[in-house]
Amino acid sequence: MTARKKPKVYITRKLPDAVETRMRELFEAALNIDDSPRSQAELVEAVKTADVLVPTVTDRIDADLIEAAGPQLKLIASFSNGVDHIDVEAAAKKGITVTNTPNVLTEDTADMTMVLIFAVLRRLIEGSRVLTENPAGWAGWSPTWMLGRRIGGKRIGIVGMGRIGTAVARRAKAFGLSIHYHNRKRVSPATEEELEATYWDSLDQMLARVDIVSVNCPSTPATFHLLSARRLALMQPSSIIVNTARGDIIDEAALIQLLRDGKIAGAGLDVFTNEPLVNPKLLKLAHEGKAVLLPHMGSATIEGRIDMGDKVIINIRTFFDGHRPPNRVLPGRL
């Protein structure tokens, strides 16, 4: 009996060693050992011969790239939760299945959301910088020095009450925050009761009434600049905003202006509009203590990355065993 030929799998970025080892055992896998981002031209060459493309959120899998793919490319198994970097519609038209890795980043991203809330309200980065940049300049404890603001008793408004938003709400409630949320649909009565959550069908009204805004919705055409200049201006001058979702959900230029003018008290951002480029004005605000900036670390845990890799492998194996992969993404279902 002839052994079945292993599918050719092209992986665009360096993955955890345990994931890459398993990939090589199961597939004819082309690895990216040095983790250098692949150019669009390199991706075009890859899809001409690969059976499976394994991209990440840093890769642009647009209609032109999909059109350039050879007939053997049947699966795009993305190493990501979101698929906004993939033209799912174009893939479907060419008969290419798209999968992602949902439900493994929820807890890690929710943790990072809370980290940013604490970092902004309690001025953690500013305090750390005092010791790392000018330790001799610290005169010791003082009753009125480096004052932040208490977490408990504040209202948090969660924009997007999916898995991550709900996980944020559970953490926030444990720290004594009052839970408010805006979502396309209300969560179940049981979840609302558990979280003692207040639903707002009007995002505008919620933004004007909460102390903390947490952005946890997916990036889609409908959520592009959902937090527009007009909506950001509705926030209270004492309120803060944190974003661990996608940069383009917030009008970054408007946010910068409001922070500079003191019309929003602070921001904690793990994502940016033009990643990996960060607006120099945001960097300046960070140095002034008006923003906390992180380099897209929300899901960056060893456990999370290995879980993502396991899902990619399961999707590939299931597909080539002739079954529907468990994490298939359909057009219009984003």
C-alpha positions as CSV (number, residue, x, y, z in Angstrom):
1,M,0.0,0.0,0.0
2,T,1.5,3.3,-1.1
3,A,1.8,6.0,1.7
4,R,-0.2,9.1,1.1
5,K,1.8,12.1,-0.1
6,K,2.2,14.7,2.5
7,P,0.7,18.1,1.6
8,K,3.1,21.0,1.0
9,V,2.6,23.6,3.7
10,Y,4.2,27.1,3.5
11,I,4.5,28.8,6.8
12,T,5.1,32.6,6.6
13,R,6.6,33.3,10.1
14,K,8.5,31.5,12.8
15,L,6.3,29.5,15.1
16,P,7.1,27.8,18.4
17,D,9.5,25.0,18.1
18,A,7.0,22.4,19.3
19,V,4.6,23.5,16.6
20,E,7.2,23.5,13.8
21,T,8.5,20.1,14.8
22,R,5.0,18.6,14.6
23,M,4.4,20.4,11.2
24,R,7.6,18.8,9.8
25,E,6.5,15.3,11.1
26,L,3.0,15.6,9.5
27,F,3.6,17.7,6.4
28,E,6.1,18.8,3.8
29,A,6.5,22.0,5.7
30,A,8.6,25.0,4.6
31,L,9.6,26.9,7.7
32,N,10.6,30.6,8.2
33,I,13.5,30.0,10.6
34,D,14.8,33.6,10.8
35,D,11.2,35.0,11.1
36,S,11.7,37.7,8.5
37,P,8.4,39.0,7.1
38,R,7.8,37.6,3.7
39,S,7.4,40.1,0.8
40,Q,4.3,40.0,-1.4
41,A,6.5,38.7,-4.2
42,E,7.7,35.8,-2.0
43,L,4.1,35.0,-1.1
44,V,3.1,34.9,-4.8
45,E,5.9,32.4,-5.5
46,A,4.8,30.3,-2.5
47,V,1.1,30.0,-3.5
48,K,2.1,28.8,-7.0
49,T,3.4,25.5,-5.5
50,A,2.1,25.1,-1.9
51,D,-1.0,23.0,-1.1
52,V,-1.5,25.0,2.1
53,L,-0.6,28.5,3.1
54,V,-0.2,29.3,6.8
55,P,-0.2,33.1,7.1
56,T,-0.3,35.3,10.1
57,V,-1.9,38.8,10.7
58,T,1.2,40.5,9.3
59,D,0.6,38.9,5.9
60,R,-1.7,40.5,3.3
61,I,-3.6,37.8,1.5
62,D,-5.6,39.9,-0.9
63,A,-7.5,39.1,-4.1
64,D,-4.4,39.6,-6.3
65,L,-2.4,37.1,-4.3
66,I,-5.2,34.6,-4.3
67,E,-5.7,35.0,-8.1
68,A,-2.0,34.2,-8.5
69,A,-2.3,30.9,-6.7
70,G,-1.8,27.7,-8.5
71,P,-4.7,25.2,-8.7
72,Q,-3.1,23.0,-6.0
73,L,-3.6,25.6,-3.3
74,K,-6.8,24.5,-1.5
75,L,-6.4,25.7,2.0
76,I,-5.3,29.0,3.8
77,A,-4.9,27.9,7.4
78,S,-4.3,31.2,9.2
79,F,-2.3,31.3,12.4
80,S,-4.6,34.0,13.8
81,N,-8.0,34.6,15.4
82,G,-9.0,37.4,13.1
83,V,-9.1,37.0,9.3
84,D,-9.2,40.7,8.3
85,H,-5.9,40.2,6.5
86,I,-7.5,37.7,4.2
87,D,-9.9,38.3,1.3
88,V,-12.2,35.4,2.3
89,E,-14.6,36.2,-0.5
90,A,-11.9,36.0,-3.2
91,A,-10.7,32.7,-1.7
92,A,-14.2,31.2,-1.7
93,K,-14.7,32.2,-5.4
94,K,-11.5,30.3,-6.2
95,G,-12.5,27.2,-4.2
96,I,-9.9,27.8,-1.5
97,T,-11.0,27.0,2.1
98,V,-10.0,29.5,4.9
99,T,-9.6,28.6,8.5
100,N,-8.5,30.5,11.6
101,T,-7.6,29.7,15.3
102,P,-10.5,31.1,17.4
103,N,-11.1,30.7,21.2
104,V,-7.5,30.2,22.3
105,L,-6.5,33.9,22.8
106,T,-9.5,34.9,24.9
107,E,-7.9,34.7,28.3
108,D,-4.5,36.1,27.4
109,T,-6.0,39.1,25.6
110,A,-8.5,39.8,28.4
111,D,-5.5,39.7,30.9
112,M,-3.7,42.2,28.8
113,T,-6.7,44.5,28.7
114,M,-6.7,44.6,32.4
115,V,-3.0,45.2,32.5
116,L,-3.4,48.3,30.3
117,I,-6.3,49.6,32.5
118,F,-4.1,49.3,35.6
119,A,-1.1,50.7,33.8
120,V,-2.9,53.8,32.7
121,L,-4.9,54.5,35.8
122,R,-2.0,53.7,38.2
123,R,0.7,55.3,36.1
124,L,2.9,52.1,36.1
125,I,5.1,52.9,33.2
126,E,5.8,56.4,34.5
127,G,6.7,55.1,37.9
128,S,9.0,52.4,36.4
129,R,10.7,55.0,34.2
130,V,11.7,57.0,37.3
131,L,13.8,54.2,38.6
132,T,15.2,52.9,35.3
133,E,16.0,56.3,33.8
134,N,16.9,58.5,36.8
135,P,17.1,56.5,40.0
136,A,19.1,59.1,41.8
137,G,16.3,61.6,41.2
138,W,13.9,59.7,43.3
139,A,13.7,61.3,46.8
140,G,11.6,58.5,48.3
141,W,7.9,58.2,49.2
142,S,5.7,61.3,49.2
143,P,2.0,61.6,50.0
144,T,1.2,63.5,46.8
145,W,3.7,62.1,44.4
146,M,2.8,59.9,41.3
147,L,-0.9,59.8,42.2
148,G,-3.0,57.7,40.0
149,R,-6.7,56.7,40.3
150,R,-8.5,53.9,42.1
151,I,-9.8,51.0,39.9
152,G,-12.8,49.9,42.0
153,G,-16.0,51.8,41.8
154,K,-15.4,52.9,38.2
155,R,-17.7,52.1,35.2
156,I,-16.2,50.1,32.3
157,G,-17.9,50.3,28.9
158,I,-17.0,47.2,26.8
159,V,-17.3,47.7,23.0
160,G,-17.9,44.2,21.7
161,M,-19.2,41.6,24.1
162,G,-17.9,38.5,22.4
163,R,-15.7,35.9,24.1
164,I,-12.9,38.4,24.9
165,G,-15.2,41.2,25.9
166,T,-17.0,38.8,28.3
167,A,-13.7,37.6,29.7
168,V,-12.7,41.2,30.3
169,A,-16.1,41.8,32.0
170,R,-15.5,38.9,34.4
171,R,-12.1,40.2,35.4
172,A,-13.4,43.8,35.7
173,K,-16.2,42.8,38.0
174,A,-13.8,41.0,40.3
175,F,-11.9,44.3,40.6
176,G,-15.1,46.1,41.6
177,L,-15.9,47.7,38.3
178,S,-19.5,48.3,37.2
179,I,-20.0,46.5,33.8
180,H,-21.6,48.3,30.8
181,Y,-21.5,47.0,27.3
182,H,-22.5,47.7,23.7
183,N,-22.8,44.9,21.2
184,R,-24.7,44.0,18.0
185,K,-26.8,41.7,20.2
186,R,-27.5,41.4,23.9
187,V,-25.7,38.6,25.7
188,S,-27.9,36.0,27.4
189,P,-29.9,37.0,30.4
190,A,-27.8,34.5,32.5
191,T,-24.6,36.3,31.5
192,E,-26.0,39.7,32.1
193,E,-27.2,38.5,35.6
194,E,-23.8,36.9,36.4
195,L,-21.9,40.1,35.4
196,E,-24.6,42.5,36.7
197,A,-24.1,44.1,33.2
198,T,-26.0,47.0,31.7
199,Y,-26.6,46.8,28.0
200,W,-26.6,50.0,25.8
201,D,-28.0,49.7,22.4
202,S,-26.6,53.2,21.8
203,L,-22.8,53.3,21.7
204,D,-22.9,57.1,21.9
205,Q,-24.9,57.1,25.2
206,M,-22.6,54.5,26.8
207,L,-19.4,56.3,25.9
208,A,-20.7,59.5,27.6
209,R,-21.4,57.7,30.9
210,V,-18.4,55.4,31.6
211,D,-15.0,55.9,33.1
212,I,-13.1,53.3,31.1
213,V,-13.8,52.2,27.4
214,S,-12.4,48.8,26.4
215,V,-12.4,48.0,22.7
216,N,-12.8,44.3,22.1
217,C,-14.7,44.0,18.9
218,P,-13.4,42.4,15.6
219,S,-12.0,44.5,12.8
220,T,-14.6,44.5,9.9
221,P,-15.7,47.1,7.4
222,A,-18.5,47.9,9.8
223,T,-16.2,48.6,12.7
224,F,-13.6,50.7,10.8
225,H,-13.3,53.9,12.9
226,L,-16.3,52.8,15.0
227,L,-14.7,55.0,17.6
228,S,-14.7,58.0,15.4
229,A,-13.7,61.6,16.2
230,R,-17.4,62.4,17.0
231,R,-17.8,59.4,19.3
232,L,-14.4,59.9,21.0
233,A,-15.4,63.4,21.8
234,L,-18.4,62.1,23.8
235,M,-16.1,60.6,26.4
236,Q,-15.7,62.3,29.7
237,P,-12.4,64.3,30.2
238,S,-11.6,62.0,33.2
239,S,-12.1,58.8,31.2
240,I,-9.6,56.5,29.5
241,I,-9.7,54.1,26.6
242,V,-7.9,50.8,26.0
243,N,-7.6,48.9,22.8
244,T,-6.4,45.3,22.5
245,A,-8.5,44.5,19.3
246,R,-7.3,46.2,16.1
247,G,-5.9,49.7,15.5
248,D,-8.3,50.8,12.8
249,I,-11.4,50.5,15.1
250,I,-10.3,53.8,16.6
251,D,-9.7,57.0,14.6
252,E,-6.1,57.3,15.8
253,A,-5.6,60.9,14.7
254,A,-8.7,62.0,16.6
255,L,-7.6,60.1,19.7
256,I,-4.2,61.8,19.6
257,Q,-5.8,65.3,19.4
258,L,-8.1,64.6,22.3
259,L,-5.3,63.3,24.4
260,R,-3.2,66.3,23.6
261,D,-6.0,68.7,24.5
262,G,-6.7,66.9,27.7
263,K,-10.2,66.0,26.6
264,I,-9.5,62.3,27.4
265,A,-7.4,61.4,30.4
266,G,-5.4,58.6,29.0
267,A,-5.1,55.7,26.6
268,G,-3.7,52.1,26.7
269,L,-3.0,50.8,23.2
270,D,-1.6,47.4,22.2
271,V,-2.6,47.8,18.5
272,F,-2.1,50.6,16.0
273,T,-3.5,51.8,12.7
274,N,-0.3,51.3,10.6
275,E,1.5,48.5,12.4
276,P,4.4,48.0,12.8
277,L,4.8,51.8,12.4
278,V,3.6,53.8,15.4
279,N,2.6,57.5,15.0
280,P,5.4,59.7,16.5
281,K,2.7,61.8,18.1
282,L,1.6,58.8,20.1
283,L,5.1,58.1,21.2
284,K,5.4,61.7,22.4
285,L,2.2,61.3,24.4
286,A,3.6,58.1,25.9
287,H,6.7,60.0,27.1
288,E,4.4,62.6,28.6
289,G,2.5,60.0,30.6
290,K,-0.7,60.4,28.6
291,A,-0.6,57.0,26.9
292,V,0.7,53.5,27.5
293,L,1.8,51.7,24.4
294,L,2.6,48.0,23.9
295,P,3.9,46.3,20.7
296,H,0.9,44.0,20.0
297,M,1.5,41.7,23.0
298,G,-2.0,40.9,23.9
299,S,-2.0,37.3,22.9
300,A,1.8,36.7,23.4
301,T,2.0,33.8,25.7
302,I,3.8,30.5,25.0
303,E,0.7,28.5,25.9
304,G,-1.5,30.6,23.5
305,R,0.9,30.3,20.6
306,I,1.2,26.5,21.0
307,D,-2.6,26.3,21.2
308,M,-2.9,28.3,18.0
309,G,-0.4,26.0,16.2
310,D,-2.4,22.9,17.4
311,K,-5.5,24.4,15.8
312,V,-3.7,25.1,12.5
313,I,-2.5,21.5,12.4
314,I,-5.9,20.1,13.2
315,N,-7.5,22.2,10.5
316,I,-4.9,21.0,7.9
317,R,-5.2,17.3,8.9
318,T,-9.0,17.4,8.9
319,F,-9.1,19.1,5.5
320,F,-6.8,16.5,3.9
321,D,-8.6,13.7,5.5
322,G,-11.6,14.8,3.4
323,H,-13.6,16.4,6.2
324,R,-14.7,20.0,6.9
325,P,-12.1,21.6,9.1
326,P,-13.5,22.7,12.5
327,N,-12.5,26.4,12.2
328,R,-13.6,27.1,8.6
329,V,-14.3,30.8,7.9
330,L,-17.2,31.5,5.5
331,P,-17.7,34.7,3.6
332,G,-20.0,37.1,5.3
333,R,-19.6,35.3,8.7
334,L,-16.8,37.6,10.1
